[in-house]
Amino acid sequence: MGNDVKPTYTLDERGEVCPIPDVDTRRKLKEMRSGEILEVLIDYALSKERIPAGVKEVGGEVISIDEIGSSEWRILIKKL
């Protein structure tokens, strides 16, 4: 599903470990308008679990989590 969605913003958090990707994602979502899409690129497996859990608190909804490489993921989040 995520392949046909065009992100409004991209956060490249590859090379970062918790809590940096989580904090950066929440901060960016708070700045965004309803309906905008945030793409988050990560390579830290724990962030794949933590980011989706945290986005609900700041008015976001995870559209998809896709593996894009060896130990790399793309998370698409819609601001509600």
Biopython code that builds the backbone (N, CA, C, O; Angstrom):
import numpy as np
from Bio.PDB.StructureBuilder import StructureBuilder

atoms = [
    (1, "MET", "N", (0.815, -1.198, 0.000)),
    (1, "MET", "CA", (0.000, 0.000, 0.000)),
    (1, "MET", "C", (0.856, 1.259, 0.000)),
    (1, "MET", "O", (0.505, 2.250, -0.640)),
    (2, "GLY", "N", (1.976, 1.224, 0.713)),
    (2, "GLY", "CA", (2.802, 2.400, 0.862)),
    (2, "GLY", "C", (3.512, 2.843, -0.394)),
    (2, "GLY", "O", (3.961, 3.987, -0.474)),
    (3, "ASN", "N", (3.628, 1.956, -1.392)),
    (3, "ASN", "CA", (4.393, 2.290, -2.591)),
    (3, "ASN", "C", (3.732, 3.361, -3.449)),
    (3, "ASN", "O", (4.427, 4.064, -4.183)),
    (4, "ASP", "N", (2.409, 3.506, -3.380)),
    (4, "ASP", "CA", (1.728, 4.493, -4.217)),
    (4, "ASP", "C", (1.474, 5.810, -3.483)),
    (4, "ASP", "O", (0.863, 6.715, -4.050)),
    (5, "VAL", "N", (1.926, 5.935, -2.240)),
    (5, "VAL", "CA", (1.731, 7.148, -1.448)),
    (5, "VAL", "C", (2.961, 8.046, -1.592)),
    (5, "VAL", "O", (4.095, 7.597, -1.423)),
    (6, "LYS", "N", (2.721, 9.310, -1.904)),
    (6, "LYS", "CA", (3.810, 10.288, -2.035)),
    (6, "LYS", "C", (3.944, 11.052, -0.719)),
    (6, "LYS", "O", (3.003, 11.730, -0.307)),
    (7, "PRO", "N", (5.093, 10.955, -0.054)),
    (7, "PRO", "CA", (5.265, 11.659, 1.217)),
    (7, "PRO", "C", (5.395, 13.168, 1.024)),
    (7, "PRO", "O", (5.939, 13.644, 0.028)),
    (8, "THR", "N", (4.880, 13.902, 2.004)),
    (8, "THR", "CA", (5.034, 15.351, 2.036)),
    (8, "THR", "C", (6.421, 15.697, 2.575)),
    (8, "THR", "O", (7.065, 16.632, 2.100)),
    (9, "TYR", "N", (6.869, 14.938, 3.565)),
    (9, "TYR", "CA", (8.170, 15.133, 4.212)),
    (9, "TYR", "C", (8.871, 13.794, 4.376)),
    (9, "TYR", "O", (8.226, 12.748, 4.446)),
    (10, "THR", "N", (10.204, 13.835, 4.438)),
    (10, "THR", "CA", (10.999, 12.637, 4.697)),
    (10, "THR", "C", (11.967, 12.917, 5.838)),
    (10, "THR", "O", (12.667, 13.930, 5.841)),
    (11, "LEU", "N", (11.997, 12.014, 6.799)),
    (11, "LEU", "CA", (12.994, 12.041, 7.873)),
    (11, "LEU", "C", (13.899, 10.832, 7.669)),
    (11, "LEU", "O", (13.434, 9.694, 7.726)),
    (12, "ASP", "N", (15.170, 11.065, 7.435)),
    (12, "ASP", "CA", (16.127, 9.964, 7.288)),
    (12, "ASP", "C", (16.819, 9.782, 8.633)),
    (12, "ASP", "O", (17.732, 10.529, 8.983)),
    (13, "GLU", "N", (16.377, 8.792, 9.370)),
    (13, "GLU", "CA", (16.898, 8.521, 10.709)),
    (13, "GLU", "C", (17.847, 7.322, 10.714)),
    (13, "GLU", "O", (18.170, 6.790, 11.776)),
    (14, "ARG", "N", (18.291, 6.901, 9.541)),
    (14, "ARG", "CA", (19.240, 5.783, 9.478)),
    (14, "ARG", "C", (20.540, 6.204, 10.147)),
    (14, "ARG", "O", (21.049, 7.301, 9.917)),
    (15, "GLY", "N", (21.067, 5.312, 10.977)),
    (15, "GLY", "CA", (22.279, 5.600, 11.729)),
    (15, "GLY", "C", (21.991, 6.119, 13.132)),
    (15, "GLY", "O", (22.904, 6.245, 13.949)),
    (16, "GLU", "N", (20.725, 6.421, 13.416)),
    (16, "GLU", "CA", (20.329, 6.909, 14.749)),
    (16, "GLU", "C", (19.724, 5.760, 15.553)),
    (16, "GLU", "O", (19.136, 4.838, 14.988)),
    (17, "VAL", "N", (19.872, 5.824, 16.875)),
    (17, "VAL", "CA", (19.265, 4.828, 17.755)),
    (17, "VAL", "C", (18.296, 5.518, 18.705)),
    (17, "VAL", "O", (18.317, 6.739, 18.862)),
    (18, "CYS", "N", (17.445, 4.710, 19.337)),
    (18, "CYS", "CA", (16.458, 5.243, 20.276)),
    (18, "CYS", "C", (17.141, 6.044, 21.373)),
    (18, "CYS", "O", (18.206, 5.662, 21.857)),
    (19, "PRO", "N", (16.534, 7.142, 21.760)),
    (19, "PRO", "CA", (15.196, 7.594, 21.374)),
    (19, "PRO", "C", (15.168, 8.613, 20.246)),
    (19, "PRO", "O", (14.105, 9.172, 19.976)),
    (20, "ILE", "N", (16.272, 8.880, 19.578)),
    (20, "ILE", "CA", (16.336, 9.946, 18.578)),
    (20, "ILE", "C", (15.279, 9.805, 17.462)),
    (20, "ILE", "O", (14.565, 10.774, 17.205)),
    (21, "PRO", "N", (15.145, 8.649, 16.789)),
    (21, "PRO", "CA", (14.128, 8.557, 15.735)),
    (21, "PRO", "C", (12.712, 8.804, 16.253)),
    (21, "PRO", "O", (11.902, 9.429, 15.568)),
    (22, "ASP", "N", (12.411, 8.322, 17.447)),
    (22, "ASP", "CA", (11.078, 8.495, 18.036)),
    (22, "ASP", "C", (10.811, 9.968, 18.307)),
    (22, "ASP", "O", (9.750, 10.485, 17.956)),
    (23, "VAL", "N", (11.760, 10.637, 18.925)),
    (23, "VAL", "CA", (11.614, 12.053, 19.280)),
    (23, "VAL", "C", (11.498, 12.910, 18.020)),
    (23, "VAL", "O", (10.628, 13.778, 17.938)),
    (24, "ASP", "N", (12.361, 12.674, 17.049)),
    (24, "ASP", "CA", (12.327, 13.448, 15.809)),
    (24, "ASP", "C", (11.001, 13.256, 15.062)),
    (24, "ASP", "O", (10.450, 14.212, 14.514)),
    (25, "THR", "N", (10.492, 12.021, 15.043)),
    (25, "THR", "CA", (9.226, 11.731, 14.360)),
    (25, "THR", "C", (8.076, 12.462, 15.029)),
    (25, "THR", "O", (7.263, 13.090, 14.350)),
    (26, "ARG", "N", (7.997, 12.389, 16.339)),
    (26, "ARG", "CA", (6.926, 13.092, 17.058)),
    (26, "ARG", "C", (7.012, 14.599, 16.841)),
    (26, "ARG", "O", (5.998, 15.257, 16.609)),
    (27, "ARG", "N", (8.209, 15.136, 16.916)),
    (27, "ARG", "CA", (8.404, 16.583, 16.734)),
    (27, "ARG", "C", (7.913, 17.015, 15.356)),
    (27, "ARG", "O", (7.204, 18.013, 15.229)),
    (28, "LYS", "N", (8.289, 16.262, 14.328)),
    (28, "LYS", "CA", (7.879, 16.613, 12.964)),
    (28, "LYS", "C", (6.367, 16.500, 12.804)),
    (28, "LYS", "O", (5.751, 17.365, 12.181)),
    (29, "LEU", "N", (5.762, 15.458, 13.350)),
    (29, "LEU", "CA", (4.313, 15.294, 13.239)),
    (29, "LEU", "C", (3.561, 16.454, 13.886)),
    (29, "LEU", "O", (2.521, 16.877, 13.382)),
    (30, "LYS", "N", (4.074, 16.961, 14.985)),
    (30, "LYS", "CA", (3.424, 18.087, 15.659)),
    (30, "LYS", "C", (3.420, 19.333, 14.784)),
    (30, "LYS", "O", (2.523, 20.167, 14.911)),
    (31, "GLU", "N", (4.406, 19.478, 13.898)),
    (31, "GLU", "CA", (4.516, 20.642, 13.005)),
    (31, "GLU", "C", (3.642, 20.504, 11.761)),
    (31, "GLU", "O", (3.361, 21.497, 11.089)),
    (32, "MET", "N", (3.216, 19.296, 11.452)),
    (32, "MET", "CA", (2.538, 19.030, 10.190)),
    (32, "MET", "C", (1.045, 19.363, 10.245)),
    (32, "MET", "O", (0.448, 19.468, 11.316)),
    (33, "ARG", "N", (0.460, 19.527, 9.036)),
    (33, "ARG", "CA", (-0.972, 19.769, 8.901)),
    (33, "ARG", "C", (-1.699, 18.452, 8.659)),
    (33, "ARG", "O", (-1.115, 17.480, 8.180)),
    (34, "SER", "N", (-2.965, 18.441, 8.996)),
    (34, "SER", "CA", (-3.807, 17.272, 8.778)),
    (34, "SER", "C", (-3.777, 16.858, 7.309)),
    (34, "SER", "O", (-3.908, 17.692, 6.412)),
    (35, "GLY", "N", (-3.605, 15.569, 7.081)),
    (35, "GLY", "CA", (-3.582, 15.025, 5.732)),
    (35, "GLY", "C", (-2.193, 14.895, 5.128)),
    (35, "GLY", "O", (-2.026, 14.199, 4.126)),
    (36, "GLU", "N", (-1.191, 15.548, 5.711)),
    (36, "GLU", "CA", (0.162, 15.437, 5.187)),
    (36, "GLU", "C", (0.757, 14.076, 5.559)),
    (36, "GLU", "O", (0.360, 13.457, 6.546)),
    (37, "ILE", "N", (1.713, 13.627, 4.749)),
    (37, "ILE", "CA", (2.325, 12.307, 4.917)),
    (37, "ILE", "C", (3.800, 12.457, 5.268)),
    (37, "ILE", "O", (4.536, 13.201, 4.620)),
    (38, "LEU", "N", (4.216, 11.737, 6.304)),
    (38, "LEU", "CA", (5.613, 11.717, 6.728)),
    (38, "LEU", "C", (6.210, 10.348, 6.427)),
    (38, "LEU", "O", (5.653, 9.315, 6.801)),
    (39, "GLU", "N", (7.347, 10.358, 5.748)),
    (39, "GLU", "CA", (8.111, 9.144, 5.476)),
    (39, "GLU", "C", (9.298, 9.139, 6.438)),
    (39, "GLU", "O", (10.064, 10.101, 6.485)),
    (40, "VAL", "N", (9.452, 8.057, 7.206)),
    (40, "VAL", "CA", (10.570, 7.931, 8.141)),
    (40, "VAL", "C", (11.395, 6.723, 7.721)),
    (40, "VAL", "O", (10.876, 5.612, 7.617)),
    (41, "LEU", "N", (12.679, 6.947, 7.482)),
    (41, "LEU", "CA", (13.601, 5.872, 7.093)),
    (41, "LEU", "C", (14.440, 5.510, 8.306)),
    (41, "LEU", "O", (15.080, 6.379, 8.900)),
    (42, "ILE", "N", (14.445, 4.236, 8.682)),
    (42, "ILE", "CA", (15.160, 3.789, 9.878)),
    (42, "ILE", "C", (15.958, 2.520, 9.584)),
    (42, "ILE", "O", (15.667, 1.779, 8.645)),
    (43, "ASP", "N", (16.970, 2.295, 10.416)),
    (43, "ASP", "CA", (17.720, 1.037, 10.335)),
    (43, "ASP", "C", (17.938, 0.454, 11.731)),
    (43, "ASP", "O", (18.760, -0.442, 11.920)),
    (44, "TYR", "N", (17.200, 0.970, 12.689)),
    (44, "TYR", "CA", (17.274, 0.483, 14.065)),
    (44, "TYR", "C", (15.963, -0.246, 14.360)),
    (44, "TYR", "O", (14.905, 0.378, 14.445)),
    (45, "ALA", "N", (16.037, -1.566, 14.517)),
    (45, "ALA", "CA", (14.837, -2.405, 14.599)),
    (45, "ALA", "C", (13.865, -1.987, 15.702)),
    (45, "ALA", "O", (12.652, -2.052, 15.502)),
    (46, "LEU", "N", (14.362, -1.567, 16.842)),
    (46, "LEU", "CA", (13.467, -1.182, 17.928)),
    (46, "LEU", "C", (12.590, 0.009, 17.541)),
    (46, "LEU", "O", (11.450, 0.112, 17.994)),
    (47, "SER", "N", (13.107, 0.892, 16.721)),
    (47, "SER", "CA", (12.314, 2.045, 16.273)),
    (47, "SER", "C", (11.105, 1.610, 15.453)),
    (47, "SER", "O", (10.094, 2.312, 15.421)),
    (48, "LYS", "N", (11.200, 0.466, 14.795)),
    (48, "LYS", "CA", (10.092, -0.066, 13.998)),
    (48, "LYS", "C", (8.883, -0.355, 14.888)),
    (48, "LYS", "O", (7.745, -0.319, 14.418)),
    (49, "GLU", "N", (9.120, -0.640, 16.160)),
    (49, "GLU", "CA", (8.041, -0.891, 17.117)),
    (49, "GLU", "C", (7.656, 0.390, 17.860)),
    (49, "GLU", "O", (6.475, 0.658, 18.082)),
    (50, "ARG", "N", (8.659, 1.173, 18.238)),
    (50, "ARG", "CA", (8.421, 2.356, 19.079)),
    (50, "ARG", "C", (7.750, 3.514, 18.342)),
    (50, "ARG", "O", (6.874, 4.180, 18.894)),
    (51, "ILE", "N", (8.158, 3.750, 17.104)),
    (51, "ILE", "CA", (7.580, 4.873, 16.356)),
    (51, "ILE", "C", (6.067, 4.696, 16.160)),
    (51, "ILE", "O", (5.314, 5.619, 16.468)),
    (52, "PRO", "N", (5.595, 3.542, 15.660)),
    (52, "PRO", "CA", (4.136, 3.394, 15.514)),
    (52, "PRO", "C", (3.372, 3.552, 16.836)),
    (52, "PRO", "O", (2.267, 4.094, 16.845)),
    (53, "ALA", "N", (3.939, 3.095, 17.927)),
    (53, "ALA", "CA", (3.266, 3.231, 19.218)),
    (53, "ALA", "C", (3.165, 4.694, 19.639)),
    (53, "ALA", "O", (2.185, 5.088, 20.271)),
    (54, "GLY", "N", (4.167, 5.501, 19.297)),
    (54, "GLY", "CA", (4.196, 6.886, 19.724)),
    (54, "GLY", "C", (3.430, 7.861, 18.850)),
    (54, "GLY", "O", (3.028, 8.921, 19.330)),
    (55, "VAL", "N", (3.216, 7.537, 17.583)),
    (55, "VAL", "CA", (2.588, 8.513, 16.691)),
    (55, "VAL", "C", (1.121, 8.764, 17.025)),
    (55, "VAL", "O", (0.601, 9.846, 16.748)),
    (56, "LYS", "N", (0.455, 7.788, 17.611)),
    (56, "LYS", "CA", (-0.953, 7.968, 17.976)),
    (56, "LYS", "C", (-1.114, 9.095, 18.982)),
    (56, "LYS", "O", (-2.117, 9.809, 18.971)),
    (57, "GLU", "N", (-0.125, 9.253, 19.852)),
    (57, "GLU", "CA", (-0.188, 10.276, 20.893)),
    (57, "GLU", "C", (-0.128, 11.690, 20.324)),
    (57, "GLU", "O", (-0.578, 12.632, 20.976)),
    (58, "VAL", "N", (0.420, 11.857, 19.120)),
    (58, "VAL", "CA", (0.555, 13.187, 18.521)),
    (58, "VAL", "C", (-0.325, 13.339, 17.275)),
    (58, "VAL", "O", (-0.080, 14.210, 16.440)),
    (59, "GLY", "N", (-1.344, 12.492, 17.157)),
    (59, "GLY", "CA", (-2.308, 12.637, 16.082)),
    (59, "GLY", "C", (-1.877, 12.079, 14.748)),
    (59, "GLY", "O", (-2.201, 12.639, 13.700)),
    (60, "GLY", "N", (-1.142, 10.970, 14.778)),
    (60, "GLY", "CA", (-0.710, 10.339, 13.538)),
    (60, "GLY", "C", (-1.262, 8.933, 13.400)),
    (60, "GLY", "O", (-1.679, 8.311, 14.377)),
    (61, "GLU", "N", (-1.257, 8.446, 12.167)),
    (61, "GLU", "CA", (-1.705, 7.087, 11.875)),
    (61, "GLU", "C", (-0.702, 6.443, 10.925)),
    (61, "GLU", "O", (-0.380, 7.008, 9.879)),
    (62, "VAL", "N", (-0.211, 5.269, 11.285)),
    (62, "VAL", "CA", (0.736, 4.561, 10.434)),
    (62, "VAL", "C", (-0.009, 3.981, 9.231)),
    (62, "VAL", "O", (-0.977, 3.236, 9.379)),
    (63, "ILE", "N", (0.466, 4.340, 8.047)),
    (63, "ILE", "CA", (-0.106, 3.825, 6.804)),
    (63, "ILE", "C", (0.543, 2.496, 6.446)),
    (63, "ILE", "O", (-0.136, 1.539, 6.075)),
    (64, "SER", "N", (1.877, 2.448, 6.562)),
    (64, "SER", "CA", (2.584, 1.218, 6.215)),
    (64, "SER", "C", (3.973, 1.204, 6.826)),
    (64, "SER", "O", (4.552, 2.243, 7.145)),
    (65, "ILE", "N", (4.490, -0.014, 6.979)),
    (65, "ILE", "CA", (5.876, -0.238, 7.375)),
    (65, "ILE", "C", (6.430, -1.240, 6.375)),
    (65, "ILE", "O", (5.986, -2.387, 6.316)),
    (66, "ASP", "N", (7.402, -0.797, 5.590)),
    (66, "ASP", "CA", (7.955, -1.651, 4.541)),
    (66, "ASP", "C", (9.445, -1.836, 4.741)),
    (66, "ASP", "O", (10.166, -0.890, 5.058)),
    (67, "GLU", "N", (9.900, -3.071, 4.551)),
    (67, "GLU", "CA", (11.340, -3.325, 4.581)),
    (67, "GLU", "C", (11.902, -2.909, 3.228)),
    (67, "GLU", "O", (11.453, -3.393, 2.189)),
    (68, "ILE", "N", (12.893, -2.005, 3.241)),
    (68, "ILE", "CA", (13.438, -1.473, 1.988)),
    (68, "ILE", "C", (14.867, -1.932, 1.732)),
    (68, "ILE", "O", (15.460, -1.594, 0.708)),
    (69, "GLY", "N", (15.411, -2.695, 2.655)),
    (69, "GLY", "CA", (16.765, -3.207, 2.498)),
    (69, "GLY", "C", (17.081, -4.115, 3.664)),
    (69, "GLY", "O", (16.225, -4.390, 4.505)),
    (70, "SER", "N", (18.295, -4.569, 3.708)),
    (70, "SER", "CA", (18.719, -5.408, 4.811)),
    (70, "SER", "C", (18.751, -4.573, 6.091)),
    (70, "SER", "O", (19.610, -3.705, 6.249)),
    (71, "SER", "N", (17.825, -4.832, 6.992)),
    (71, "SER", "CA", (17.709, -4.094, 8.252)),
    (71, "SER", "C", (17.430, -2.607, 8.044)),
    (71, "SER", "O", (17.931, -1.773, 8.797)),
    (72, "GLU", "N", (16.640, -2.271, 7.033)),
    (72, "GLU", "CA", (16.183, -0.901, 6.803)),
    (72, "GLU", "C", (14.688, -0.927, 6.532)),
    (72, "GLU", "O", (14.185, -1.801, 5.826)),
    (73, "TRP", "N", (13.979, 0.055, 7.112)),
    (73, "TRP", "CA", (12.532, 0.126, 6.956)),
    (73, "TRP", "C", (12.097, 1.530, 6.595)),
    (73, "TRP", "O", (12.778, 2.515, 6.879)),
    (74, "ARG", "N", (10.937, 1.588, 5.959)),
    (74, "ARG", "CA", (10.286, 2.853, 5.599)),
    (74, "ARG", "C", (8.924, 2.852, 6.273)),
    (74, "ARG", "O", (8.104, 1.965, 6.033)),
    (75, "ILE", "N", (8.688, 3.841, 7.111)),
    (75, "ILE", "CA", (7.405, 3.977, 7.788)),
    (75, "ILE", "C", (6.703, 5.192, 7.209)),
    (75, "ILE", "O", (7.268, 6.286, 7.176)),
    (76, "LEU", "N", (5.476, 5.002, 6.753)),
    (76, "LEU", "CA", (4.663, 6.106, 6.254)),
    (76, "LEU", "C", (3.592, 6.415, 7.292)),
    (76, "LEU", "O", (2.878, 5.525, 7.755)),
    (77, "ILE", "N", (3.494, 7.699, 7.652)),
    (77, "ILE", "CA", (2.584, 8.134, 8.709)),
    (77, "ILE", "C", (1.745, 9.290, 8.170)),
    (77, "ILE", "O", (2.277, 10.226, 7.572)),
    (78, "LYS", "N", (0.444, 9.221, 8.381)),
    (78, "LYS", "CA", (-0.461, 10.297, 7.992)),
    (78, "LYS", "C", (-0.833, 11.102, 9.218)),
    (78, "LYS", "O", (-1.206, 10.541, 10.249)),
    (79, "LYS", "N", (-0.734, 12.414, 9.110)),
    (79, "LYS", "CA", (-1.165, 13.300, 10.193)),
    (79, "LYS", "C", (-2.686, 13.393, 10.125)),
    (79, "LYS", "O", (-3.250, 13.722, 9.081)),
    (80, "LEU", "N", (-3.338, 13.105, 11.232)),
    (80, "LEU", "CA", (-4.810, 13.143, 11.275)),
    (80, "LEU", "C", (-5.312, 14.523, 11.635)),
    (80, "LEU", "O", (-6.521, 14.738, 11.716)),
]
sb = StructureBuilder()
sb.init_structure("model")
sb.init_model(0)
sb.init_chain("A")
sb.init_seg("    ")
for serial, (resi, resn, name, xyz) in enumerate(atoms, 1):
    if name == "N":
        sb.init_residue(resn, " ", resi, " ")
    sb.init_atom(name, np.array(xyz, "f"), 0.0, 1.0, " ", f" {name:<3s}", serial, name[0])
structure = sb.get_structure()
